[in-house]
């Protein structure tokens, strides 16, 4: 009996400690072993697909969502890029719903030949980046449309949607998350660039674009930038959402600070994590920067240890800013909505009768222990 009581005390203590863990252990560390992937078309207009990752065995139906966009200079790449897959799997195993999207590349916008030099011309550069940004916004709206019109197929919380990407994907979602009007995009530009941008926005149908799923918000709770950049640091203002940056300070493709693409001042300006982090900090906005000293473009793409560092850094940042549902229906399939009761005992480890008074410990098949005080009059 003494041994049983000791085991009971350990179980109760473990359960009480576990119940004090924020989000009941979800979202901060990997708690699921496997993920399932569903491929859907999120933009019928442009025939664009994304892979949606969900943890196997998870019954929770109100989970934060992270949408991720691959890199590739807007010239190549797909939703199957290794960095995108690694990122989506890692966060899905933490309990998030994640999605890796395809978006239109330069060849889709300016043609096969010009795709390789689009960044040398301001109009072409704006067309490529802004069209891709509109695709990202359509992906965000897809999930809100599904929530309201299709009974929330993917079990997300529509008020907690994050998005980010690697390199070009980071550029995409930084603009989707931080540029909310045409004027905001153009006000900091010279007259020629402002006129070019204005014409392109008109062709696209406005700031939201026409990539699909109209009528729903494309707002974000936060942005994740892995070697991404904004066209202008002036886009950062008090209305912006929390943003986390990872960037090599010797990046020769997407500048760590503000410079032309490929650090060539002849090309249009980009401002990377090294320039944007101080802007966010000065405004008191939620932000963090993980700098990789003396590293070039996306060092995590060729180093699993640096990728692990990125995932851990981003995970901590997002975890501190999400809200957890009060009741979780499942953790790795082990916590069921109606767990099976296998025993009830008192403080001495003896069987508890319904007519007894005092503390009762209910032990369930899944290992959960509940403590109550019973007073029978």
Secondary structure, 3 states (H helix, E strand, C coil): CHHHHHHHHHHHHHHHHHHHCHHHHCCCCCCCCCEEEEEEEEECCCCEEEEEEEECCCCCCCEEEEEEECCCCCCCCCCCCHHHHHHHHHHHCCCCEEEEECCCCHHHHHCCCHHHCHHHCHHHHHHHHHHHHHHHHHHHHHHHHHHHHCCCCCCEEEEEEEEEEECHHHHHHHHHHHCCCHHHHHCCCCHHHHHHHHHHHHHHCCCCCCCCCCCCCCCCCEEEEECCCECCHHHCCCCCCEEEEEEECCCCCCCCCEEEHHHCCCCCEEECHHHHHHHHHHCCCCEEEEEECCCCCCHHHHCHHHHHHHHHHHHHHHHCCCCCCCCCCCCCCCCCCCCCEEEEECCCCCECCCCCCEEEEEEECCCCEEEEEECCC
